[in-house]
Amino acid sequence: MTVEYIRYRITDPDRRAAFEKAYAAAASHLYAAPQCLAYELSRGVEEPERYVLRIEWSSVEDHERGFRGGPHFPPFLDEVRPYTDDIEEMRHYERTLVVDKRRM
């Protein structure tokens, strides 16, 4: 499993509401994609203009070739395209052995 983190910074409060609405719509395409295992969009408490999208993929290859090459990516991208310039980081990570096993 691979975890992708996408960090956004959206300074305009009006765009924040639209951003969250866009991701609520885009989430249906993540949910439908077999390569996507889970996802979560979080908003900063101290800095509400900062968002982190966390997506669990079955693998980097499944994400980059399977999802992006499949039928769910184009409508997903259509929903979030207005916010791609707000991305500060988009990276894949793998878990380490430091994990709370009670939550697994």
C-alpha positions as CSV (number, residue, x, y, z in Angstrom):
1,M,0.0,0.0,0.0
2,T,1.1,3.6,-0.8
3,V,-0.1,6.8,0.8
4,E,-0.4,9.9,-1.3
5,Y,-0.4,13.3,0.4
6,I,-1.6,16.3,-1.5
7,R,-1.2,19.6,0.4
8,Y,-3.2,22.6,-0.7
9,R,-3.2,26.3,0.3
10,I,-6.4,28.1,-0.5
11,T,-6.3,31.7,0.8
12,D,-9.7,33.0,-0.4
13,P,-12.4,31.9,2.1
14,D,-15.0,31.8,-0.6
15,R,-12.9,29.4,-2.7
16,R,-12.5,27.1,0.4
17,A,-16.2,26.3,0.5
18,A,-16.1,25.7,-3.3
19,F,-13.0,23.5,-2.9
20,E,-14.6,21.3,-0.3
21,K,-17.7,21.0,-2.4
22,A,-15.6,20.0,-5.4
23,Y,-13.8,17.3,-3.4
24,A,-17.1,16.0,-2.1
25,A,-18.2,15.5,-5.7
26,A,-14.7,14.2,-6.8
27,A,-14.8,11.7,-3.9
28,S,-17.4,9.5,-5.7
29,H,-14.8,8.9,-8.4
30,L,-12.1,7.9,-5.8
31,Y,-14.6,5.6,-4.1
32,A,-15.5,3.9,-7.4
33,A,-11.8,3.3,-8.4
34,P,-10.6,-0.2,-7.3
35,Q,-7.0,1.2,-6.9
36,C,-8.2,3.6,-4.1
37,L,-8.4,2.0,-0.7
38,A,-9.3,5.0,1.4
39,Y,-9.2,8.8,1.3
40,E,-9.6,11.8,3.6
41,L,-9.6,15.6,3.2
42,S,-8.5,17.5,6.3
43,R,-8.5,21.3,6.9
44,G,-6.0,23.1,9.1
45,V,-7.2,24.2,12.5
46,E,-4.6,26.8,13.1
47,E,-4.3,27.7,9.4
48,P,-7.7,27.1,7.8
49,E,-6.4,27.9,4.4
50,R,-4.3,24.7,4.5
51,Y,-5.7,21.4,3.4
52,V,-4.3,17.9,3.3
53,L,-5.7,15.2,1.1
54,R,-4.6,11.7,2.1
55,I,-5.3,8.9,-0.3
56,E,-4.4,5.2,0.2
57,W,-3.6,3.5,-3.1
58,S,-2.9,-0.2,-3.6
59,S,0.4,0.8,-5.1
60,V,2.1,3.7,-6.9
61,E,1.8,1.9,-10.2
62,D,-1.9,1.2,-9.6
63,H,-2.4,4.9,-8.9
64,E,-0.3,6.3,-11.8
65,R,-1.3,3.7,-14.4
66,G,-4.5,2.1,-13.2
67,F,-6.4,5.1,-11.8
68,R,-4.9,7.8,-14.1
69,G,-5.3,5.6,-17.1
70,G,-8.8,4.4,-16.2
71,P,-12.3,5.8,-16.5
72,H,-12.5,7.4,-13.1
73,F,-9.6,9.9,-13.4
74,P,-11.0,12.2,-16.1
75,P,-14.2,13.1,-14.1
76,F,-12.2,13.3,-10.9
77,L,-9.8,15.8,-12.5
78,D,-12.7,17.8,-13.9
79,E,-14.0,18.4,-10.4
80,V,-10.7,19.5,-8.9
81,R,-8.9,21.1,-11.8
82,P,-9.7,24.7,-10.6
83,Y,-7.5,24.0,-7.5
84,T,-4.4,22.3,-9.1
85,D,-2.5,25.6,-8.9
86,D,-3.1,25.6,-5.2
87,I,-1.1,22.4,-4.7
88,E,2.0,22.9,-2.6
89,E,3.0,19.2,-2.4
90,M,1.9,16.0,-4.1
91,R,3.9,12.9,-3.1
92,H,3.7,9.2,-2.4
93,Y,4.8,7.8,0.9
94,E,5.2,4.3,2.4
95,R,4.5,3.4,5.9
96,T,7.3,2.6,8.3
97,L,7.2,0.2,11.2
98,V,6.1,3.0,13.6
99,V,2.4,2.5,13.6
100,D,-0.3,2.2,16.3
101,K,-1.3,-1.4,15.7
102,R,-4.6,-0.9,17.6
103,R,-5.8,1.1,14.7
104,M,-5.0,-1.5,12.0
